[in-house]
Every structure is written in structure tokens, then in C-alpha cells.
Amino acid sequence: MTAFPRVVAFFGLFITSCAWAQSRATSDENADRWSFRLAPYVWGSSTDGTFAHERLPVTLHTSKSFSESLEELDAGAMGAFEASKGRHGLLLDGQFAKLSTTVYAPIAGTALPVRLKTRTTSGLVAWRYGLVERNATHLDLVAGVRVWSARVRMAYAVPVPTPPPIPQQYAGEQSHRWVDAQVGLKGRHGFGNGVFVGGWVLAGAGESDLSTDVMLLVGYDVNERLALIAGYRRLSTDFETSGGFRFDTTMQGPGLGVEYRF
């Protein structure tokens, strides 16, 4: 939990340095009109992490290259929805990843294969405030909460007796949900030829020790309503219960999507 004050202090200093732009930003002629953005993505996520079950004294570590993880990724998707009116707005973001892999763990004095399956879902609900709002450049303060849900299944069978308390065979799954506060910045800049870049940096803590979310993207406006987007996202969390369940993982990879404005 000690990481959270440092994260808040970092963003506090950064936001303070940008606050001068608020007084110089031009007023929006459509300040009284709602605008909306919807952006679904296909996400090719890799997973590096440490996993453990309660009452099972076996800790699994997985670290795969992106090509290896892509072969083991069962499903990956994410999407965002934003509603804005003037400087204020609502940001909703969701992510889903399902992975099946084999991890070699030290059990009974040897490295034996353990079948590991993870399913991760997270959702962000946040308020945004426009620090800088110009025709080509936008910089927003974002603050909200992220809800995590993780399910971890482990299965293995050892052909010889194992020293207690390690069972000779095990097959089971456990799941937990937790909530973290999130604070950060989100921005976008257009180059006037249809091409734009953007992204966000969020971090926080709560029931986990630390969770972070970094997204970088580049897009092209097909017309006033539709844009094509390619990006790279890194999402991490470090969650552990007193009973021994652990989900300390980093998911990252490229995504392809569209953005529809209305």
C-alpha cells in the first residue's frame, strides 16, 4: 500500500505543472452539447506473472515471449466509451483476457508441468476533466476506480509421493475480485491530416498493492465520425490475500480497433 501515496504525489506534481494551461484554453462553442466516443479493440495480450492458490504451497511463475503467448491466448479484447460535455466527462473502459499455458514448477524435487489457465476481467469507471482543450490537442485529468476479477485454475499430477504439505495431485480453480483507485492523465494530439496520436497513463492502489495502465495509440480519421486505431497497452496488478491467493501479473500487447463518434 506504500506505493499509492508515491503515485498520487507524482501525478499531483505533473498535473500542477500543466494547470497553467487551463486558464489559456479556449472556450468550447459546443460546451452545452454532449459528445460520445465508442472504441472496441481486439487485443493480442501476453501475460507475465506469479500465481498461487490458497492452501496450496505451490507458486507458479510464467514469462513468455509475445509469439509464445499469442499461441496460448484463448481470447483478448478491450473497449472504451467516453461521454463528454464541456470540460467534464465520463470514461468507461473494459478489458478481458483468457490464457491457457503449461508452467514447469519445482514439485517433489523436480520440474513438473502444471496446467495453468487464467481469466482476467477489469473495468474502469472514471471522471475526466479537460486541463487543455484546443482544436488539435487535449489533455485530461482522469480519476476513478477499477474493478478486477481474476480466475486461476491449476492442475498437475505427480507420479511419486510428495513431501507434505504438497498434495500428490491437484486440480482446482480459485477466483477473487478487488477494487483499486486510479488517477492519471489522458491525452490526444492531431496533426491536421487525419493522423492523431494519444494514450493514457493511470496508476493507483486499494485492495491490491499497485495497479498500472499505460496505453499508446495512433489513429487515422476516415471521416468525422469514424477512425481506425492501432495501439499498445500494458496493464498490471499485484494482488494477494492473507490466505495465500496471489495474482501478480502484467498483461501487454498490441491492439487494433475502430473509434466511432456521435
C-alpha angles and dihedrals in degrees: 000000000000091000094066098070090050091051092049091047091051094052091042091059092044093049091047090054089054097043093091088071091065093072092047098046114111121244116257114240088208095050092128095051125086118232127190138202127193119187122176119184140190106225126204097200128183121199130217117175157110121262134185138169127222113260092010113103094209123105119195125206122193128184117166134172116247093255091051093047092048090059090051097042110111096185140346131180142147138180143181136208125192131186118189137183116176110316094338130078150150123247123198120183131176135185135186130184131170121188135180120190145145118246125191111225132184103253124156092354096305139077107258128180117257119190108228125191123179132183119189129186127175134174130192125205111185144161117228129202124194110238093171122021116174133142095267104018132056129175120181136188110225126197129167147101132288122209117207129198120183132177120190124189122190128184132175141144125206115206093212132050113277128216114258136293090029110088117228090234134013137181120170147114134224132189137192139181127210141169131225133186114238131201131169149104134291125191148168136192127192125205098207096247097083094273120114138170129207149141145149142248117209132169139164148126142227121137088006124059092239139344126188135187124191122175128178121183145172123200145178126218109229089184139331092292107030131058135172116226137194121183149155123233133192117192123177141173137177110205128163134165128214088245094062106264110139132186109172105158146147120209118191141156147112126300136197123202151136132248122215120193125198 
